[in-house]
Amino acid sequence: MRNRRVAAVARLHDHRTRRSLGRTIIEGPSQIADAVAAGADIIELFALDPGHLPAAVTVPPTIVTAEVLARMAGTLHPRGPLAVVSIPRAAALQAADVVVLWDITDPGNAGAIVRSAAAFGFAVATTTGSTDVWSPKAIRAAAGAQFRTPHTELADDALAALTSTGLTLMAAVAVGGQPVEEVAGGLTGAVALLIGSEAHGLPEVVTTAAIPVSLTLDGGVESLNAAVAAGLLMYLLRSRRHRPGGS
């Protein structure tokens, strides 16, 4: 296989290349199947052998060596198969439950939050300071959940855009917020759950404009990983609000 073709696939690990081409890399039968089910176009498909390919994929695979697949996947032991796919168009912000990644820069955390969002019926929105949720690392961390939940890219006026939708803004804070269980019971509309980075949290202008909510923690633990906290908050918001009588 020509090195130029391998290099072209490997360059999709770069954010600017992904954005300019509208393509990314996914790996594994289930992620590829999810992408196809979501309407993504499979542009190229690479595999170690022609077996174990998703039935819905009609693109014939290019058989490669483990070394070549590792170069394209950017991992030492890729599972394969690997596909180059089109990135779905960003969705318009709707008046529906959404988790907002506010300057989340770690692709592992971003991917884990996307996975929880898909599980609990939340859309995903990202600010300009956040990592690209379509990076191969974020897709691996999300197990391909990007293809199962709407994603919106917010511009620099993210707070104004969220406010204009009529969403109830809720800011996740480590300490000092209202217990999320209590807040959830009184909700009547859709929410935007704002999650900040572990290093810096949310900007003051954001926490001032939103309802600050916190998790009740025991054992002397002051805070949780951003992705873990986001998953728990989404679960509690959904489960407490959907109970009969809201309690």
N, C-alpha and C positions, 0 to 999 in steps of 0.2 A: 504494500500500500504506500502511496506517495506521501513523503513527509509533509508536503504542502497541505494536503487534505487533513492530516492529523493535527498540524499546527492550527489550522482554521477552526477545528472543533475545540482545541485546547484554549484558544483565545476567548471563547465564550465564558471563561471564568472571570473575564474582565467586565466590570459593570458597563463601561462606555461602549464596549463592543456589543453586549447584549442589548443595550438600549438602541443603538443605531441600527442593528439588524432585526430587532424584535424576536430574538431567538434565545433559547437557553438549553441546558442539558438536563436530562432526567435519566435515572438509572433504576433498573429493576422492573420485573413484569407488572407488578401491581401499580406502580407509579405511571408506567406507560399506558396501561389500560385505563387508569383514571383520566389521564390527559386526553386520550381518544374519546372517552365518554363525555368529556366536557367540551368537545369540539375542536381540540387543538390539532393542528396539522403536524403529522410526523414528517419531517423533511428528510432526515437520514436515520438509519438504524444500523447499529454495529453490535455484533455478538461473537462469542467464542465458538458457538456451534448453532446450527439452525433450529435446534429443539428448544422447548420451553418458552416460546414467544407467545405474547397475548394473541388470542384468536382474532380480535378486532383489528389488528394491525395488518394492513395490506401491503405496506412498503417492504420490498424484499431486503433482507439484512445483508450487510457486508461482513464477511467473516474475517476476524482479525485475531492476532495473537494476544495473549494476556499482557505482554509488555506494551503493545500499542493501546489496548483498552485502558491500561493504567495511566498512560500519558494523557489520554483524552479525558478520563474521569477525574484526574488529579488526586487519586488515592492509590495506596500501595496494593490493595487487594479488592479491586472492583468486582461487584457481583455480576454485573451485566444482566440482560442486554442494556445498551446505552443508546439513547435517542436524542437527536437534535429536534426540538419542537418549537412551534410558534408560541409566543407569549400572548395570552388573551388580552384584548383591549381592557384598559382600566375602566371600571364601572363608575357611573355617576353616583355621587353621595345621595343616599336615600334616607327617608325618615324611618329607619329600621335599626335594630340593635347593631352596634358596631364597636369593635375594640380598636383604639387608636394607638399605634406604636409611635410614641413621641421621642424622637431622637434615640431609638434603640439601635445600637451599632453592632451588636453581636449577632451574627447570622444564626447561631444555634438557639439563642433566646427568641429571636424573631420567628424562626421556623416552628419552635415549640408553641409559641403564642398562636400562630396561624392554625396549627393542628387543633388546639383547644377551641379556637373560634369555630372551626368547622364542626367540631363535636357538639358544641352548645348553641349552634344556630346564630352566631354573630358574623357579620361582615368584618372586613379588615380594612383599615386605612393607615397610611404611613405619611409622616412628615418628611420634608426634604432632607432633614438631618439623620434620617433612619437608614439602616442598611437596606439593600435591595432584597426584597423577599423572593425574588426570582433567581437568586444566585444558587448554584448547585448545592452549596453548603446549607442554605436555608431550606431548600426543597428536601434535602435528605433529612434534616431535623424535623420537618413537617410531615414526612412520609408522603409527600406529594399533595397535601391538603390544599395547596394553593389552587388546584384545579377544581376544588369542591366548594369554594366560598368566594363571594365577590370581593374584589380588591380595588380600593380607591387611592390614588396618589394626591395628597393635599399639597397645595401651593404654599407660598410663604404666609398667606393670610389664613392659615389653617383654623385658628380659633374663630375667626369671623365666619368661615365657611360652615363650621360645625354648628355655631349658634344660629345661623340662618335657617337651618333645617327644622328647628323646633325641638331638637333632641335634648333630653335632660343630660347635662354634662356631669360626669362623675370622675373625680380625680383620685387615683389610687395613691395613698400616702402611707408611709410606714407607721407613723404614730400621729395621734391627734385627730384622726378622722372619725366620722360617725361609724358605728358598726354596720357593715354592709347588710347584715341580716335585717336590721331595723329599717334601713332605707328602702330595701327591696320591697318590703311589704306594702309600702305606700305608693309604689310606682303605678302610673296609669298609662304611660306611653313608652316610646322607644328611648334607649339610652345610648350615649357615647361614653364608653369606659376608657379613660385616658391612662396609659401606662408609660411612665418615664424610665430613663436608664437607671441602672443600679448605682452608677457613679454619681450622677447629678440629680436624679429625680425629675420632677416636673418643674418648669419655670413658675415663679410666683404669680405671674400674670395669668397663668392657666389655673392654678389651684384657687386663685381668688375668684375666677369666673365660674368655677364648678363646685359641686358638692364634694367635699373631701370624704373619702371612705377608707376604712382600714379593716384588716382582718384581726380577729381576736386571737392572740398567740399566747402560748404557755411556755413553761420551762426556761424562762429567761431569754428566749429568742426575740430579738428586736425586729427582724425583718426576714423576708424570704427572697429567694431568687425571683427576678422579675417575671420570668415565664411561669413559675410555680404560682406566684401570687395572682397573675392574670388568669390562669386557669381556674383557681379556686373562686375568684371574684365572679367570673362569668358563670360558673356553676351555681353559685349561691344566688346570683341575680335571677337566673332562669328558674331555679327550683323554688325559691321563696315566692317569687312573683306569680308563678303558675299554680300555687296551691289554692284550693278553694278558700275564698275569703281573704286571700293575700297574706295568710299567716302561716 
